[in-house]
Amino acid sequence: MASAYREIRPPAKRFERSCVSVLLWFVGRGFQAAAHVDKHVQDEVCGWKDGTIIAIGVAPCGPHMSVRKTGNRLRFLGNVKAPDADAVIEFKSLDAALLVLTGQIGIDRAYAEHRFSLKGDLFSIGMPLVRCLYIVESYLFPKSIAKKILKRWPKRSSSGFAVYFHTIFGV
């Protein structure tokens, strides 16, 4: 006898998933670019061991991105989930990731509202990662949006144009 009950599934959210995937690509490439041209990001990253892998994504199987420290630089590994990452920022839903990645709320507010979790070494990797993310956000977002989501304007040592150029072209 066939079951009278059907399995209820949430909507696929293909558009939101695609947006988060594209935004994570920009954040990953932005990390790579900022570590290349910005002295303050370089100072934060220099304390990490060579080969340190950082992953940002949506739990449980949403889009992800990873970067690896090689030498004095960060290298964008692509929109992949690194299983051996040293630090992982995992958003609890696509909606939470969209709020942060589109600049509607800041990373500090998202953490306070438990919209993501940070796994890994909190003090030697996690805190510098958040400071780097602040600097990257200040480059990638327009100043009017960045002022609303950042507690205070971070020190930057390069122009926004240089970071955008390196982000888009990966030079």
N, CA, C and O of each residue as an XYZ file, in Angstrom:
684
protein
N       0.843     -1.179      0.000
C       0.000      0.000      0.000
C       0.887      1.242      0.000
O       1.847      1.323      0.767
N       0.574      2.184     -0.840
C       1.339      3.418     -0.945
C       1.043      4.312      0.253
O      -0.072      4.350      0.774
N       2.051      5.006      0.655
C       1.903      5.901      1.794
C       1.056      7.115      1.406
O       1.199      7.671      0.317
N       0.184      7.504      2.311
C      -0.685      8.654      2.060
C       0.033      9.963      2.353
O      -0.463     11.042      2.030
N       1.199      9.858      2.965
C       1.931     11.053      3.340
C       3.037     11.339      2.328
O       3.709     10.426      1.849
N       3.209     12.593      2.019
C       4.300     13.014      1.144
C       5.354     13.702      1.983
O       5.061     14.320      3.007
N       6.562     13.583      1.535
C       7.656     14.264      2.225
C       7.586     15.751      1.912
O       7.435     16.142      0.755
N       7.694     16.561      2.926
C       7.661     18.012      2.752
C       9.096     18.507      2.685
O       9.896     18.261      3.587
N       9.409     19.207      1.605
C      10.759     19.740      1.419
C      10.690     21.250      1.283
O       9.739     21.785      0.713
N      11.700     21.941      1.808
C      11.726     23.400      1.627
C      12.030     23.740      0.180
O      12.556     22.901     -0.553
N      11.709     24.958     -0.247
C      12.026     25.343     -1.629
C      13.536     25.301     -1.872
O      14.330     25.434     -0.940
N      13.909     25.119     -3.105
C      15.317     24.918     -3.459
C      16.179     26.162     -3.232
O      17.368     26.034     -2.941
N      15.620     27.334     -3.357
C      16.365     28.585     -3.196
C      17.568     28.644     -4.136
O      18.678     28.969     -3.716
N      17.342     28.333     -5.387
C      18.438     28.321     -6.358
C      19.048     29.704     -6.552
O      20.266     29.842     -6.664
N      18.204     30.718     -6.593
C      18.710     32.079     -6.814
C      19.587     32.524     -5.641
O      20.675     33.059     -5.855
N      19.124     32.309     -4.406
C      19.910     32.702     -3.236
C      21.228     31.940     -3.186
O      22.268     32.507     -2.850
N      21.181     30.659     -3.519
C      22.380     29.830     -3.515
C      23.391     30.349     -4.551
O      24.590     30.403     -4.280
N      22.900     30.726     -5.725
C      23.772     31.273     -6.765
C      24.384     32.597     -6.325
O      25.571     32.843     -6.544
N      23.574     33.445     -5.708
C      24.085     34.743     -5.228
C      25.170     34.557     -4.184
O      26.213     35.209     -4.249
N      24.934     33.668     -3.213
C      25.927     33.422     -2.168
C      27.205     32.855     -2.771
O      28.302     33.210     -2.340
N      27.077     31.986     -3.752
C      28.248     31.414     -4.407
C      29.085     32.498     -5.089
O      30.309     32.511     -4.960
N      28.432     33.403     -5.810
C      29.136     34.505     -6.480
C      29.765     35.439     -5.447
O      30.907     35.867     -5.615
N      29.035     35.756     -4.388
C      29.565     36.658     -3.363
C      30.749     36.035     -2.633
O      31.704     36.738     -2.302
N      30.704     34.725     -2.376
C      31.846     34.062     -1.746
C      33.060     34.054     -2.677
O      34.198     34.124     -2.212
N      32.822     33.969     -3.983
C      33.923     34.061     -4.934
C      34.604     35.427     -4.806
O      35.831     35.518     -4.773
N      33.781     36.500     -4.733
C      34.344     37.844     -4.581
C      35.080     37.997     -3.258
O      36.135     38.629     -3.214
N      34.547     37.434     -2.180
C      35.224     37.537     -0.885
C      36.548     36.785     -0.932
O      37.558     37.286     -0.440
N      36.557     35.600     -1.513
C      37.795     34.825     -1.612
C      38.854     35.526     -2.436
O      40.018     35.603     -2.042
N      38.437     36.039     -3.590
C      39.379     36.776     -4.426
C      39.768     38.093     -3.762
O      40.893     38.565     -3.929
N      38.837     38.691     -3.007
C      39.145     39.914     -2.262
C      40.190     39.672     -1.186
O      41.067     40.510     -0.977
N      40.107     38.527     -0.495
C      41.134     38.160      0.484
C      42.486     38.032     -0.200
O      43.490     38.545      0.293
N      42.508     37.354     -1.325
C      43.754     37.176     -2.056
C      44.330     38.514     -2.486
O      45.529     38.754     -2.344
N      43.473     39.389     -3.015
C      43.931     40.698     -3.486
C      44.401     41.583     -2.339
O      45.441     42.234     -2.437
N      43.629     41.607     -1.244
C      44.002     42.448     -0.106
C      45.310     41.980      0.519
O      46.122     42.800      0.946
N      45.519     40.667      0.576
C      46.778     40.154      1.125
C      47.951     40.477      0.204
O      49.102     40.474      0.641
N      47.671     40.754     -1.052
C      48.724     41.097     -2.004
C      49.109     42.573     -1.926
O      50.288     42.907     -2.046
N      48.121     43.470     -1.725
C      48.404     44.903     -1.824
C      48.295     45.669     -0.506
O      48.818     46.780     -0.413
N      47.643     45.124      0.505
C      47.411     45.871      1.734
C      48.377     45.413      2.836
O      48.433     44.230      3.172
N      49.124     46.352      3.382
C      50.125     46.045      4.408
C      49.482     45.524      5.695
O      50.047     44.654      6.358
N      48.307     46.045      6.054
C      47.658     45.634      7.299
C      47.165     44.191      7.229
O      47.256     43.460      8.215
N      46.647     43.777      6.085
C      46.238     42.379      5.909
C      47.472     41.484      5.919
O      47.445     40.399      6.501
N      48.544     41.923      5.288
C      49.783     41.148      5.288
C      50.300     40.943      6.704
O      50.778     39.860      7.042
N      50.204     41.990      7.543
C      50.656     41.880      8.933
C      49.816     40.865      9.711
O      50.351     40.120     10.532
N      48.502     40.833      9.457
C      47.627     39.881     10.146
C      47.920     38.449      9.700
O      47.929     37.527     10.515
N      48.157     38.274      8.418
C      48.343     36.940      7.851
C      49.728     36.374      8.168
O      49.897     35.155      8.201
N      50.718     37.233      8.399
C      52.084     36.745      8.612
C      52.202     35.873      9.863
O      53.143     35.085      9.964
N      51.285     35.988     10.808
C      51.323     35.163     12.010
C      50.812     33.743     11.801
O      50.985     32.890     12.672
N      50.193     33.483     10.671
C      49.681     32.140     10.397
C      50.799     31.247      9.869
O      51.724     31.722      9.210
N      50.709     29.966     10.157
C      51.677     29.012      9.623
C      51.489     28.895      8.115
O      50.389     29.085      7.598
N      52.573     28.581      7.423
C      52.488     28.359      5.987
C      51.607     27.126      5.734
O      51.783     26.093      6.381
N      50.682     27.235      4.815
C      49.764     26.146      4.512
C      48.438     26.229      5.262
O      47.586     25.354      5.106
N      48.255     27.264      6.069
C      46.994     27.444      6.791
C      45.864     27.628      5.793
O      45.978     28.411      4.850
N      44.770     26.902      6.004
C      43.619     26.976      5.108
C      42.430     27.549      5.872
O      42.105     27.102      6.972
N      41.791     28.544      5.268
C      40.597     29.182      5.814
C      39.434     28.860      4.878
O      39.565     28.976      3.659
N      38.301     28.455      5.446
C      37.117     28.161      4.641
C      35.942     28.970      5.170
O      35.782     29.131      6.380
N      35.123     29.477      4.257
C      33.892     30.186      4.605
C      32.794     29.553      3.772
O      32.957     29.350      2.568
N      31.667     29.237      4.415
C      30.595     28.598      3.674
C      29.285     28.580      4.426
O      29.145     29.181      5.491
N      28.325     27.874      3.846
C      26.990     27.748      4.409
C      26.788     26.293      4.797
O      27.017     25.394      3.988
N      26.358     26.057      6.033
C      26.107     24.699      6.508
C      24.756     24.222      5.998
O      23.890     25.069      5.777
N      24.519     22.983      5.802
C      25.483     21.883      5.814
C      26.124     21.643      4.454
O      27.255     21.162      4.386
N      25.431     21.965      3.382
C      25.994     21.640      2.065
C      25.873     22.810      1.095
O      25.771     22.617     -0.117
N      25.884     24.014      1.635
C      25.756     25.192      0.786
C      27.046     25.543      0.100
O      28.017     24.794      0.207
N      27.094     26.653     -0.601
C      28.336     27.055     -1.271
C      29.428     27.381     -0.258
O      29.153     27.810      0.862
N      30.663     27.169     -0.678
C      31.829     27.408      0.173
C      32.916     28.082     -0.641
O      32.850     28.134     -1.869
N      33.920     28.600      0.059
C      35.142     29.094     -0.572
C      36.285     28.867      0.402
O      36.089     28.819      1.616
N      37.483     28.729     -0.153
C      38.658     28.463      0.671
C      39.847     29.281      0.181
O      39.993     29.544     -1.012
N      40.684     29.672      1.122
C      41.953     30.327      0.815
C      43.055     29.638      1.610
O      42.820     29.127      2.705
N      44.266     29.630      1.044
C      45.415     29.006      1.708
C      46.554     30.010      1.763
O      46.796     30.753      0.812
N      47.247     30.019      2.891
C      48.430     30.863      3.009
C      49.613     30.111      2.411
O      49.947     29.004      2.835
N      50.231     30.730      1.428
C      51.447     30.180      0.835
C      52.478     31.299      0.809
O      52.307     32.303      0.117
N      53.528     31.116      1.557
C      54.539     32.169      1.677
C      53.967     33.347      2.438
O      53.469     33.188      3.552
N      54.033     34.527      1.844
C      53.483     35.726      2.476
C      52.134     36.119      1.890
O      51.645     37.217      2.156
N      51.533     35.252      1.108
C      50.294     35.592      0.406
C      49.175     34.618      0.738
O      49.408     33.525      1.255
N      47.969     35.038      0.431
C      46.820     34.152      0.485
C      46.489     33.751     -0.947
O      46.535     34.578     -1.858
N      46.161     32.502     -1.134
C      45.830     31.981     -2.460
C      44.397     31.471     -2.433
O      44.059     30.602     -1.630
N      43.557     32.010     -3.306
C      42.160     31.584     -3.412
C      42.120     30.203     -4.044
O      42.623     30.006     -5.150
N      41.517     29.241     -3.338
C      41.460     27.858     -3.823
C      40.208     27.580     -4.645
O      40.109     26.545     -5.304
N      39.255     28.502     -4.604
C      38.024     28.320     -5.368
C      36.817     28.140     -4.468
O      36.919     28.177     -3.242
N      35.695     27.948     -5.094
C      34.449     27.747     -4.356
C      34.320     26.273     -3.974
O      33.410     25.574     -4.420
N      35.235     25.830     -3.156
C      35.250     24.451     -2.684
C      35.339     24.447     -1.168
O      35.848     25.390     -0.561
N      34.841     23.383     -0.567
C      34.958     23.221      0.879
C      36.218     22.417      1.157
O      36.347     21.278      0.708
N      37.133     23.003      1.887
C      38.380     22.322      2.226
C      38.139     21.467      3.472
O      37.861     22.008      4.542
N      38.241     20.155      3.350
C      37.952     19.293      4.506
C      38.991     19.412      5.614
O      38.695     19.106      6.768
N      40.196     19.850      5.284
C      41.268     19.953      6.273
C      41.561     21.404      6.655
O      42.706     21.749      6.946
N      40.538     22.250      6.656
C      40.724     23.672      6.953
C      41.097     23.872      8.421
O      40.611     23.164      9.303
N      41.963     24.845      8.662
C      42.383     25.173     10.020
C      41.356     26.043     10.736
O      41.229     25.979     11.958
N      40.628     26.852      9.980
C      39.560     27.686     10.541
C      38.403     27.700      9.541
O      38.608     27.848      8.336
N      37.194     27.545     10.061
C      36.005     27.485      9.211
C      34.953     28.429      9.766
O      34.571     28.328     10.932
N      34.485     29.350      8.925
C      33.316     30.167      9.257
C      32.156     29.545      8.498
O      32.151     29.512      7.268
N      31.166     29.049      9.248
C      30.025     28.403      8.617
C      28.747     29.127      9.000
O      28.357     29.155     10.168
N      28.097     29.714      7.997
C      26.809     30.357      8.210
C      25.758     29.276      8.417
O      25.831     28.205      7.815
N      24.794     29.558      9.262
C      23.797     28.548      9.590
C      22.698     28.422      8.552
O      21.951     27.444      8.555
N      22.592     29.411      7.657
C      21.584     29.343      6.594
C      22.009     30.238      5.436
O      22.890     31.086      5.579
N      21.372     30.034      4.295
C      21.617     30.896      3.145
C      21.214     32.335      3.446
O      21.885     33.280      3.032
N      20.102     32.490      4.177
C      19.632     33.837      4.508
C      20.646     34.593      5.364
O      20.876     35.783      5.147
N      21.248     33.916      6.326
C      22.260     34.556      7.172
C      23.478     34.952      6.342
O      24.035     36.034      6.528
N      23.887     34.082      5.432
C      25.031     34.392      4.570
C      24.719     35.582      3.671
O      25.573     36.448      3.477
N      23.513     35.637      3.121
C      23.133     36.755      2.263
C      23.145     38.076      3.021
O      23.577     39.097      2.485
N      22.673     38.062      4.264
C      22.657     39.299      5.051
C      24.070     39.855      5.232
O      24.287     41.060      5.108
N      25.018     38.983      5.523
C      26.394     39.436      5.754
C      27.083     39.787      4.436
O      27.730     40.829      4.332
N      26.948     38.931      3.440
C      27.691     39.111      2.194
C      27.154     40.247      1.328
O      27.870     40.754      0.463
N      25.908     40.651      1.547
C      25.368     41.799      0.810
C      25.485     43.097      1.602
O      25.034     44.144      1.137
N      26.082     43.044      2.787
C      26.318     44.256      3.561
C      25.107     44.770      4.315
O      25.050     45.956      4.642
N      24.139     43.914      4.600
C      22.978     44.347      5.364
C      23.256     44.333      6.857
O      22.723     45.155      7.603
N      24.096     43.394      7.294
C      24.552     43.384      8.683
C      26.047     43.102      8.692
O      26.582     42.522      7.747
N      26.709     43.510      9.747
C      28.148     43.297      9.868
C      28.459     41.927     10.434
O      27.579     41.248     10.963
N      29.713     41.527     10.320
C      30.141     40.218     10.794
C      30.028     40.128     12.316
O      29.745     39.055     12.850
N      30.245     41.241     13.018
C      30.131     41.239     14.475
C      28.685     41.021     14.922
O      28.433     40.266     15.861
N      27.754     41.668     14.265
C      26.336     41.493     14.597
C      25.867     40.074     14.260
O      25.098     39.476     15.013
N      26.333     39.541     13.127
C      25.964     38.179     12.740
C      26.473     37.175     13.780
O      25.779     36.210     14.100
N      27.672     37.395     14.304
C      28.201     36.504     15.338
C      27.392     36.633     16.626
O      27.092     35.632     17.275
N      27.042     37.856     16.993
C      26.262     38.071     18.209
C      24.868     37.454     18.105
O      24.303     37.021     19.110
N      24.317     37.413     16.904
C      22.992     36.827     16.692
C      23.068     35.341     16.363
O      22.059     34.748     15.981
N      24.236     34.727     16.503
C      24.455     33.297     16.262
C      24.057     32.887     14.847
O      23.457     31.830     14.651
N      24.386     33.714     13.868
C      24.076     33.394     12.470
C      25.184     32.577     11.821
O      24.991     32.031     10.734
N      26.336     32.484     12.467
C      27.411     31.625     11.963
C      28.221     31.116     13.134
O      28.128     31.625     14.251
N      29.015     30.104     12.853
C      29.923     29.576     13.865
C      31.345     29.620     13.315
O      31.566     29.535     12.107
N      32.283     29.751     14.214
C      33.697     29.776     13.861
C      34.357     28.582     14.520
O      34.374     28.466     15.746
N      34.900     27.698     13.703
C      35.569     26.502     14.206
C      37.047     26.626     13.914
O      37.442     27.039     12.824
N      37.855     26.268     14.882
C      39.304     26.338     14.699
C      39.935     27.130     15.827
O      39.287     27.415     16.834
N      41.195     27.483     15.660
C      41.937     28.232     16.658
C      41.441     29.677     16.668
O      41.734     30.453     15.758
N      40.697     30.021     17.696
C      40.030     31.311     17.756
C      41.008     32.476     17.880
O      40.786     33.526     17.278
N      42.081     32.311     18.644
C      42.947     33.450     18.932
C      44.054     33.660     17.897
O      44.338     34.801     17.531
N      44.670     32.609     17.430
C      45.769     32.832     16.491
C      45.309     32.904     15.038
O      46.018     33.461     14.200
N      44.139     32.353     14.725
C      43.630     32.416     13.354
C      42.315     33.183     13.285
O      42.140     34.021     12.400
N      41.398     32.917     14.191
C      40.053     33.488     14.130
C      40.002     35.004     14.234
O      39.345     35.657     13.423
N      40.679     35.566     15.209
C      40.649     37.020     15.384
C      41.346     37.757     14.239
O      40.797     38.737     13.735
N      42.546     37.320     13.804
C      43.134     37.978     12.624
C      42.251     37.816     11.378
O      42.193     38.711     10.534
N      41.571     36.678     11.270
C      40.674     36.455     10.136
C      39.542     37.474     10.124
O      39.203     38.018      9.073
N      38.960     37.732     11.283
C      37.876     38.717     11.375
C      38.403     40.124     11.068
O      37.732     40.903     10.392
N      39.602     40.449     11.562
C      40.177     41.763     11.242
C      40.445     41.890      9.749
O      40.210     42.950      9.169
N      40.931     40.830      9.121
C      41.142     40.842      7.666
C      39.818     40.983      6.935
O      39.729     41.701      5.939
N      38.793     40.304      7.425
C      37.480     40.396      6.793
C      36.942     41.821      6.874
O      36.305     42.291      5.930
N      37.186     42.515      7.982
C      36.796     43.920      8.103
C      37.477     44.761      7.015
O      36.838     45.588      6.364
N      38.759     44.539      6.835
C      39.496     45.324      5.843
C      39.008     44.994      4.434
O      38.833     45.889      3.608
N      38.790     43.711      4.163
C      38.300     43.306      2.843
C      36.923     43.904      2.579
O      36.656     44.380      1.476
N      36.044     43.882      3.585
C      34.722     44.494      3.421
C      34.835     45.982      3.143
O      34.068     46.522      2.347
N      35.787     46.653      3.791
C      35.936     48.093      3.562
C      36.386     48.385      2.130
O      36.094     49.454      1.594
N      37.088     47.448      1.517
C      37.481     47.611      0.119
C      36.352     47.258     -0.838
O      36.122     47.976     -1.810
N      35.643     46.161     -0.578
C      34.671     45.654     -1.540
C      33.341     46.394     -1.526
O      32.703     46.541     -2.568
N      32.915     46.865     -0.350
C      31.638     47.568     -0.267
C      31.837     49.054     -0.515
O      32.890     49.602     -0.188
N      30.832     49.714     -1.093
C      30.894     51.174     -1.192
C      30.956     51.781      0.211
O      30.464     51.187      1.170
N      31.553     52.945      0.324
C      31.779     53.568      1.629
C      30.475     53.785      2.401
O      30.454     53.658      3.625
N      29.389     54.111      1.693
C      28.110     54.346      2.376
C      27.590     53.080      3.057
O      26.987     53.166      4.127
N      27.807     51.927      2.467
C      27.377     50.664      3.072
C      28.372     50.225      4.135
O      27.973     49.793      5.216
N      29.657     50.330      3.839
C      30.692     49.868      4.765
C      30.635     50.619      6.099
O      30.875     50.024      7.149
N      30.321     51.915      6.067
C      30.240     52.681      7.313
C      29.130     52.184      8.221
O      29.231     52.298      9.443
N      28.063     51.630      7.632
C      26.935     51.132      8.421
C      27.229     49.791      9.085
O      26.716     49.514     10.169
N      28.048     48.956      8.446
C      28.257     47.608      8.985
C      29.570     47.441      9.743
O      29.741     46.454     10.458
N      30.497     48.380      9.602
C      31.767     48.293     10.318
C      31.715     49.181     11.551
O      31.245     50.317     11.488
N      32.199     48.660     12.668
C      32.186     49.437     13.905
C      32.990     50.720     13.762
O      32.544     51.799     14.152
N      34.176     50.582     13.200
C      35.007     51.747     12.902
C      35.757     51.461     11.624
O      35.980     50.307     11.260
N      36.141     52.512     10.953
C      36.792     52.369      9.658
C      38.200     51.808      9.855
O      39.001     52.410     10.570
N      38.520     50.663      9.234
C      39.850     50.077      9.428
C      40.922     50.847      8.677
O      40.644     51.557      7.710
N      42.150     50.691      9.144
C      43.283     51.305      8.457
C      43.541     50.515      7.182
O      43.591     49.285      7.187
N      43.703     51.254      6.091
C      43.972     50.645      4.795
C      45.236     51.259      4.227
O      45.506     52.443      4.427
N      46.004     50.457      3.522
C      47.255     50.989      2.974
C      47.275     50.966      1.448
O      48.334     51.145      0.846
N      46.145     50.754      0.827
C      46.091     50.704     -0.625
C      44.794     51.351     -1.099
O      43.930     51.696     -0.293
N      44.670     51.507     -2.392
C      43.453     52.098     -2.946
C      42.429     50.998     -3.234
O      42.777     49.840     -3.465
N      41.177     51.393     -3.212
C      40.115     50.460     -3.543
C      40.219     49.956     -4.972
O      39.873     48.810     -5.261
N      40.694     50.811     -5.862
C      40.854     50.421     -7.262
C      41.839     49.263     -7.404
O      41.593     48.320     -8.156
N      42.951     49.337     -6.679
C      43.965     48.277     -6.769
C      43.396     46.943     -6.298
O      43.648     45.903     -6.906
N      42.636     46.980     -5.219
C      42.056     45.737     -4.707
C      41.020     45.191     -5.682
O      40.998     43.990     -5.952
N      40.162     46.061     -6.213
C      39.175     45.608     -7.197
C      39.862     45.032     -8.435
O      39.441     43.998     -8.954
N      40.902     45.687     -8.901
C      41.632     45.215    -10.074
C      42.188     43.803     -9.830
O      42.024     42.911    -10.662
N      42.844     43.615     -8.681
C      43.419     42.312     -8.356
C      42.324     41.282     -8.083
O      42.510     40.100     -8.373
N      41.185     41.707     -7.531
C      40.091     40.782     -7.276
C      39.511     40.255     -8.579
O      39.319     39.048     -8.727
N      39.237     41.124     -9.504
C      38.571     40.709    -10.742
C      39.524     39.957    -11.670
O      39.159     38.928    -12.239
N      40.732     40.468    -11.821
C      41.660     39.865    -12.777
C      42.606     38.848    -12.158
O      43.296     38.129    -12.881
N      42.652     38.776    -10.834
C      43.489     37.784    -10.165
C      44.968     37.946    -10.427
O      45.720     36.971    -10.399
N      45.390     39.170    -10.681
C      46.802     39.431    -10.991
C      47.610     39.440     -9.715
O      48.824     39.642     -9.754
